[in-house]
């Protein structure tokens, strides 16, 4: 039976059309686009007149539909069942849990429509309200060997004239209400309850503050203090994770941020005031501060002319050059929200800002919605993730290995759309570092993006898109390579594996790679399919000098593929756990540490079993889980480039220190002409800096020769092996000779200097002998 990892819930992600409705203009149609990776499922709530388009290539899709009572309702879409849904309880139980919650029987056969591979998209129109699930079937083996079909593409167009939809409930509500635009409402939240502030139509700011109820009973106004909050969380605004609370002036936490789908809010200024409008020529303009005073009056709170508040969805920032507070239109989309857990009994107030003379509300004030959930609501931590600014939003997921990671650490940070461990307290980042250098570590690297490129023109496409000669890449081999734009700027880096003559797997850092490949394939008219694996293929990095010894105990390979001991650096094979009946996975000899190491890529359903096997086999070698903090130190010592550090917009491959991954002798590829020019006359190069002491400079710190800036720090750390700080820096070629003495500027680049000596990178093992061992 096919098993699904049900990860995606269309309407539960809170995104809507980005287009804005202005008075006098008709509401635009709302269009969404999603792609289902193998073994994923997608939920969409439709209303009458909505159009759903499904494109199902090889492998097809399964469609099930339910009415409000949880009863099958394919006929609402004009579909007839082709058979029962083949579904085993999913990893998260989202689909089966939803069916039970609607009063349906999840164990009974569910009629499903199974459209075969389609030459044209299947267009469905809902004739009544219906909930649709689209499922992408696939067996685990197909993920590993690259035989999976293409992604299922789903798009939605809302019927014209529909009012905005609120995101689905997060749990059992005690109360909910709408704050009409230009008003404020006060309400009580009990300890342990959750409050959700929802931007209904997008780009609408909502001032928020809260008071301790016991303080008000004593006549003491203990409210959220923006300065104390910024100081305690060490950020401009808090987000889920360790830095996630709002504090009062006594530094006592009042609320815990649990979910945030926008990520940009203001804690700098006041709620808008009457004076603020008066001084711009708008006397008598309704304002949030007066609204807050009126809403709080029944609770005995004294009025104020200006209220400090957390302003959700207000897009403010500090300009790096002028240090002024800047503002612009909000980043929030329709349905974006912030959900918080009350840590005390509170009196809270929310506004729907009336400002229509500034861009902060998109020039069009709208309503705000508030929901209060009971304490037993199962609300997990999450933040928003978008592949690009105008892409649909997903909220952060836990990886397939989370069941084993969570008991070991609470220190997680977002890694694209997944929570990834930062460090593990049992060893700490320093202990993890030494384990990788001297023994073996295991790290969850599931945030990497994976694409299968399949078809007779796959090599032609990749030869044009990447900087190394793909024609020389043998089956069961990989190569580190780049994708560049026409100016030679690095778009993405990654490892390209060849699993067959016309089958490649691209493991990279961002979804931009997939967009580049799709665009280029269309422009060249190539016969190729680019298959985004999404979250369907989690992976582990097993790194360190004992990694080979560990894997020898658990890796089984068939005679027709390379054996593990035959894998050279960047070799790849398909293996199973322990024996021919074990869980399948792809095994590559690769990593991001500069040490001997391997990576395992598997199906979600096998992740926990593979983790357990790795940990059991590694016990005799002192295996240690490793997080991103230790990896950051190791990759800098190894001189390995990172996005938004060594390569960034405006930085070409040679300036990023990645010239070794550019083959200028190969046929035409994107960016070749620009890179040929830059290679002949480079102006900047990436070099190492050996600092005189332990002080670690910040990313972006200026590198100085006397009073003149000659470079910039891209990454820096304290090297446990060398015993002092090291940095990678982009330097002008005139100042890049080994042994040259330079300074790194601190305190605005002038008041403090860190002495440094220019060196080559990597800082350790320059011949990569450890990785090649």
N, C-alpha and C positions, 0 to 999 in steps of 0.2 A: 504494500500500500504506500502511496505517496505521503510524505510528511511535509508539513509546511511550517516555516517560521513566520508567524503572522506579526509583522513589525509595523506596518504602516496603516494609519487610520486617517483618511483624507480630511474629514471635517474636524477630527480631534487635534489637528495641527494648528488650527486657528487662522489659516491663511485664506484670504479672499482676493478679489481683483484689486490691482494696485490703482486703477483709475478712480478719480475722485468725482463725486456728484456735486455740482454747483447749482444753486437755485436758478431755475429757468432752463436748465439743460436736462435732457432725458438721461436716466440712469444707464450706464454702459452695460453691455453683456459681460459676464464674468467667465473667464476662460482659465482653466488650470491644465497642467501637463505633468504626468508622473510616469516613471518607467519602473516596472517591477523586475527586480533581479530574481534569479532562480529561488524558488521556495519561499517567496514573499507573497503576501496578500494585501489587498487594499480595500478599504471600506469607503463608500460614498453614499451620503444621504441625498436623495433626489426629491425634487418637488415636481408637480405637474408641469410639463412643458420643457423641462431640462433635457439637454442632449448629451449623450455619453458616447464617445468614440473609442473603440478598442481595436488596436492593431496587434494581431497575434501571429508572429512568424513561426518558424519551426518549433515544435514543442507545444504550441497552442496555449490556451488559457481555459480556465473553468470559471463560470459565472453562476452565482447563486443570488437570489433576491428574496427579501422578506418584507411583509407589511408590518404595521405598528405592533401587532400582536405576536410577531415572531413566526408567522406562518409563511411558507414558501409562496412567492408571488412573481415568478418569472413572466407570467402573462401580462403583468403591468408594463413590461418592456417589449411585449410582442414576441417573446421567445418561448420555445417549447423545449422541455428537458430532453437531453440526449442520454441521460443515465444518472445514477446517484453520484454525489460528491465523494471522491476518494480522499478521506481526511482522517488522519490519526491526530490525537490531541497535540496541538502545536506547542512550540517551546514556551510561549507566553499564555496560551489559552485564551487569546483575545476573541477569536471567532466563536469558539464553543461557549466561552463565558458570556458573550453578548447574546447568543441564542437563548441560553438559560435565563438571563436577565429579562429577556423579552417574553418569557413564558413558554418558549419552545423546548423541544426535546432534542438535545444535541446528539443523542445516541441513535435516533431514528434516521433512516435514509433521507438525505436531502436532495431533491431534484436539482440537477445542474445542467446548464448549457455548456457545451464544449466545442466552440468554433475551431475548426481546423485552421492550419496556416492560411492566411487570407491574402489575396492579391491586393485588396483594397480594405481600408479600415471598416469595421463593423459599426454602423451608426444606429444607436438606440435612443428612442424618445420615451420618457416616462409619461404615462397617461394618468398617473396619480402618485401620491407620496410613496416612496419605496426606498428601502436600504439595500444597496447592491454591494456584494463582495466579489472582487476579481482576484483569482488565485493563479499563480504561475507554478505548474508542477515540474518537479525534477528529482531524480534520484541522486544521492551523494556522489556516486562514482562519476557522473557526468560533470560535476563541478570540478573534480580533480583533474580529469584527463582532457578537459577542454571540449567535450562533445556536446555541451549544453547549447541549446538553440538561442536565438536572439531574445532580447528583452521584449516584454509585453508593454506597449505604450498605451496610456490611458489619458484622454483629455475630456474636459467637461465644459460645457457652455450653458450658463444659467439662462433661464427664460427671461426675456426683457421685462423690465418694470418690477422685478422682485425686490423686496426690501432686504436689507442685510440680514444674514443669519448669525446668531450667536453661536459660539463654539459649543459643542456638547458638554453636558455636565461632567465634572470631574469626580463626583460622588454624590452622597446624600446631602441635600441642602436643607438648612434650617430656615433660611430667608434669602430672598433676592429681590432687587429693585433696580429701576433705571433712574439715573441722575440726569434730568433733562439739561440740555445745553444752557450754559449761562447760570447754573444754579449750584447749590451744595446741599448735601444731606449728611447728618450725623447718625451714628448707629453704634450699637454695643456688640463687642466680640468677646466671647468667653475664652479663658485659657484653654489652649489645645485646639480651638476651632481654627478653620482656615478662611481667609478672606481673599476673594479673587476680584481684581479690578480689570475690567474688560474695555478695551477701545473698540466700540462697535463698528465704526465705519473707517477707522484708520486716521492717523495724523491728528489725534485729538488729545490734548494734554489734560491731565487730571491731578490736581493738587491733593496731597494726602498727608494727614498727620494723625497721631493717636496719643491718648493720655492714659496713664495708669488710673484705673477706676478707684483703687484704694487711696491714691493721692487726692483725687477730686473729693472723695468722702472727707478727707482731712482739710480740704480747702487749699491743697497744694497742687499746682499745675506741673506735673512731671510728664512732659511730652517728648516726642522724638526730637533729638537735637542733631541737626545736620553736621555741625562741626565735630561733635563727639563721634558720630557715626563714621565720618570720613577718617578720623584719626584712628578709630578702632579697627576698621577694615582695611585701611591703607590704600583706599581706592577712591575715585570720584563717586562711585556708586557701588553698592554691593550686588553680588550675584550668587547663585547657588554654589555651594561648596563650603570651604572653611570660612571664606570672607563673605558672610551672607546675612548679617543682622542689622537691624536698626536699634540704636541705643538712645537712652535719655541722657540728661546732663550729668547724672551720677554714674554714667557708663554701665548702666544695667540694661540688658537686652529686653526689648519689648516685642519685637517681631522677627521671625526667621523667614527669609526669602527661600521659597521652595522651588517655584518655577517662574521663569522669565522668558517670554518669547520675543521680546524686543531687544533688550540688552543695552539700550541707551536711555538714561534718565538723568534728571537734574537733582543735585544736592547742593548747589551753589547759592541760589538766590531765594527771594521771597515769592509768595503767591502774588499775582498781579494786584495792584492797589488803585484806589481812586486817584491818588496823586500822580501815579504813573501815567494814567490816561489824561488827566488835566493838563499836565505839562507838555503833552503832545497835541493839545487842542481838542480833547474829547471830554469836556466836563459832563458829569452825570453818567458816564459810561459804567454799566454794571461791571463789578470786579470780584475776583475770587476772595480777597481778604474780607470784604464786607459780607459776602455770602457765608464764609466760614464762621464769622462772628455770630451771625443770625442763627446758623444751624447749631452752634454749640451753646447758645444762651440757655436752653432748657436744662443743661447739665451744670449750670453755675459757672461757666467759664467766662472770664472777663473779656470784653471785646477789645480788639486791637485794630489799629489803622493798617498794619502790615503784619501778615502772618508768615513766619518761616514754615516751610513745608517741603516734603519730598514731592517733586513734580514728576509723576510718571509720564513717560513718553515725550518729555521735553528734551529736545536735542541740543545740549550745550556742551562746550569743551573749552579748554584753555589753549589759546594760540601759542605755539612754541616760540615764536619770535617776539611778539608784543606782550605776551602773558596776560592779555585781555580775555575776559569771558566772551565767547562767541555763541551765536545761536542761529538756527536755520530750521527748515521744515523738519518735522518729526520723521524718524525712521519707522514708526509703527505702521503695520498693515491692518486692514480690517480683521477683527477677531483677536488681535494680539492682547496679551494679558500679563499681569503679575499676580502670582498666588503666594500668600504669606501665612505662616502659622503664628497665632498669638501665643506668646510666652507668659503673659499675664492677662488678667481681666482688663479690657480696654474700652475706652470710648473713642471711636474713630470718626473721621470726617473725610468725605470725598467730594471733589468738585468736577464739573464739566466746564472747562475754562471758556469764558466768553470772548477771548481776544480775537477780534476779526480785523485788526489793523496791523498785525505782524504775521510772519510766515509760520509761527509756531504751531498753529492748528490747521495748517494747510490753507489758510485764509477762509476757512469755512467751519466754524464751531459746530460740533455734533454732540450726541449723547454719550454717556458713560454708563456701563452696567456693573452692578456689584452683586456678588454671590457670597453667601456665608455657608460654609460646609461644617458638618458635625466632626468631632475629633477623630472618629474612627475612619475617616476618609483615607483610603490607601494612596496617598499622593507622594510620588517619588520625585527626587530632585531632577531638574531638567532645565536646560537653556535652549535657545533657538539655534538652528544651523541652517544656512542657505548656501547652496553651491555657488551662487553669485547673487548680486544685489536684487535682481528681479526674479529670482528662482523661487519656487514654492518652498515653504519652510517645514522642517522636521524638528522635533524636540529630541534632545540627546537621549540616546539609548544606553543601556548597559551592554557590554560585549558578551559574546557567548561564553567567555571564561569568568564572568563576574561572580558566578556562584562560588568559585574557588578564590577569587581575589578579595571579595568583601570581608571574609573573616580575617584576612591578613593585614588590611589597612583601611583607614577611612579617608586617606589623603588622595582624592581623585581630582582631576582637572579635565575640562573638555578637550578632546582630540578629534577635531572635526565634529562628527555627529555622535561620538561615543565618549563615555567616561573612561579615562585611562589613569592608572596609578601613577602618582608622582614619586612616592617613596614608600618603603615598608619599615615600620618602626622596629621590627626585630633586628634588623641589621643597620638601618639608616642608609642614607645615600652613600656615605663613605664606605661602609661595609659592602654595599652592593657593587661599588666601583672595584674594590679589591677582589671580590668574588669573580668578577668578569675578567680581571687581569690574571688571576692565579688559579681559578677553578672553573666554574660554569654557572651561568645565570639563565633564567627564563624570563621573557618579557612579552607582554601582550602588545602586539603591533597591529591589531585589527583595524585601526584607523586608516591604514594604507588603502589606496584605491586600486582596484584590479579591473582590468579590461581584457577580454578575449577578442583578438582580431583574426577573423576567419574568412577564408575564401581564396579563389585563384589569384586575386590581386592584392592579397594581404602584404606580401613582401614589397610590392611596388609602392603601396601606401606608406609603409613604415620606412622605406628607403627615402622617400620624399620628406617625411615628417620628422625623422630623427637625425642626429648628427654623426652617428657611426655607420659603418658599412654593414647593413643587414644581410647582404648577399653572402658575406663571409661567415655568418652565424650558423653553425651546424645545429641539427636537431639534438635536443637534450643539452643545449648550452644557453647561457645568458650573457648579457653585456650591460654594463652601466652606460646609459646614454641620456641625451637631452632632447627636449623639444624647444625650438627657438622661434621667434617671430622674424619678420623680414629684416629687422634692424639687428638681428643677432642676439636680442635680449632673451634670456632664459625664461621660458614659460613654465617648465616643469622638468624635473629629473626623475629618474627611476631605473628599474631593471627590466629589460626586455628578454623574456625566455622564449625559445623556440621549442614547441612541443610536437610539431609535425611540419611537413613541408609547407603547408598552407595554414598553419595554426600557431599563433603567437599569444603570449600572455604578458601584458604590460602592467607592472606594479609600480605605482607612482604616488605622488603627493597630493594631487588635486584633480577635481573633475574637469578643469580646464583642458587637460589632455584629451579627454573624451570628446569635448566640443571641437577641438582642433582637428582630431582625426575624422570626425563626421563631416565637418565642413570641407576638408580637403578631399575626402572620398567623393563627395557630391560634385565638387568643382572639377575633378578629374574624370568623373564618370566611371568609377572603378567598381568591379564586382567583389564586394567585401562587406562583411558585417562586423560592426563594432558593438560588442556585447558588454555592457556595464554590469559587473557582478554585484554592485551594491554591498550590502552587509552579508551576502550569502557565503563568503569565504573568509572567515576569521583566520588569523595567523599568529604564530608564536615565533620569537627569535630565541634560539638556544645558542648562547655565545660563550666563548672562553676556551682555554687550552684543553679542558676535559670534555668539551661538547661532543667530539667524535666518539670517545669512549662511552659516553652516555647513550648515544643514539644506536651504537652497535647492539645494544641490549634489546632494543624494541623495534628496529626497522626491518621489515621483510620486503624484498623486491623480487619480482618475477624475472625469469631469465631474459625476456625480450626487452627489458629496460636496464639502464645502468645500475649497477650495485652501488650501495652507499660508499664503500671504500674506493670505488673507481671515480668518484666525483672530484674533479679538480675545482679550483676557485671559479665560481659562477657556473658550475655544473648543476643540473637539475634532473630529477627522476620522479617517477610515480611509485609510491610505496604503500604498505599497509602496516597496521599495528600488530606486531608480534608474529603473525602468520597469514596465510592466504585468505582467511576468513575475517581478518581484522579490519578495523575502520580504515578507509582509504585516505591518503593525503598526498599532496605534492611536497617534495623535499628538495630544497635548493641549498647549495653551499654559498651562502651570501649573508650579509648583515651590515650593520651601521656602526660597528665598533672598532674596526681595524684588527680584531682578534680572529682566530680560527672560530668559525661559527656557521650555523645552519638556520634555515627558516622552514617552518611547517605551515602549509596552507590546507585547510580542511573544511568540511561541511559543518554548519552550526550544530547539527544534531550529534556530531562526534566530538565536539570541542572539549567537553568535560572529561570524557574518557581518555582523550589524548593528553590533556593536562595531567590527569592522575598518573598515567603511565610514565610521562616525563619526570614527574616529581619522584615517583617510586624508584625509577631507574637511576635518578641523579642523587639519591640520598647518600650513597657511598662516596660520591665525589664532592659532597658539600654544596649541592645546588642551592642557589639563592634567587628568589624572585627579585627582579630589578625594575625600577620605575624610570620615569622620564628625566628626573633630576640627575641621577648618576649617568644616564646615557648622554645627557648634555655635556658633561665633563669629558667623557670618553671620546665622543665624536669630535670635540675641539682638539684634544690631544692628537687624534688621528688625522686632523686636517680635513674633515669631511664637511662639505658645504650644506647649508640649510636655507630653505626658502625664507624670504623676508630678512635675511641676514647677509650671507655671502652673495646670493643672487636675489635681485629685487628689480622692480621696474626701472628701466634706464641703465641696467648693468648687463653688458654682454657676457658671453660665455668665458672669454679670456680674462676679463676684469674680475669675474667671479671665481677665478682659479680653477676653472673647469675645462681649460684648453685641451687637456689630455683626452677628453671625451669627444673631441671634434676631429673628424677625419676630412680634411680639406681635399684629399685626393679622390674621394668618392664622387659619384655623379651628383647632379643637382639636388639640393635639399633646401628647405626653407631657412633663410638667413645666411646661406653660404657666401653670397657676394659681400655682404656687410662684414662677415667674420674674416674673409680674406683680406679686406682692407684693414681691419683692426689688428689682425695678426702681424701685418707688415709694419705698422706704426702704432704700437700700443701706447696709451697715455697713462693707464693705471694698471697695476697688477696686485694680486692677492699675496700677501706675505705674512710671516709670523713675527710676533713681537715677544721677546723674553723680558718680562718685567723684573725690576730689581728687587721687588718685595712682594708681600702677599696681597696688597690692595688690588681688587678686581675692578677694572673700569667698566662703565656701562656701554651697552650697545649704542653706537652713534657718537661716542666721545671723539673729539678732534685729536688727530695726531699732528704734532707740531715740530718744526725745525726752527728753534728760536721763537720768533713771534709769528711765523708764517705757518698756516695750516697746510699740511702736505698729504693728509690722508684722513681716514675715518675708521674707527674700530667697528668690525662687523660682529664678532663674537669674542667672549672672554670668559675665563674661568680660573680657578686656582687648581693647579696640577698637583695631585697628591704624590705622583711619582717624582716630579721635578722639585717639589717643595716651594714653589713660588707661582705667582700669577703668570698666565700666558694669554695672548690675544691673537686673533686673526684680524688683519687690517687691510683695507684697500689703499694703496700708496701710489703716489706719482712715481713714475719710473726713475726719476732723477734721485729719489731718496730711498730706493728699494734694494740697495746693495747690502749683502750680508755683512753684519758687523757694524753697520751705521748706527749711530746713537740718535735717538729721537725721544720726544716727550709725549705723554698722553695727558691732555688737559682735563682737569676736573674743576668743579666749582666755577661754572660758566666757561670752562676751558682755559682760564688764566690764573686763578688764584692758587691752584695746587697742580703740581706736575708730578707724574709718575715716570721715572726714567725707564727706558726700554732699549733693547738691542734688536735690530732686524735679523731675522733668521728665515730659513726655509721651513715649509710645512710639508708633511706632518712633523710634529714636534717629537714624536716617538716612532721608532721602527719605520724609517723613511722608505725602505724597500718593500714594505708590506710582507715581510717574511713570516710574521705570525699568521696572517690571514691565508697565506699560501702554503703553510706548513703541511 
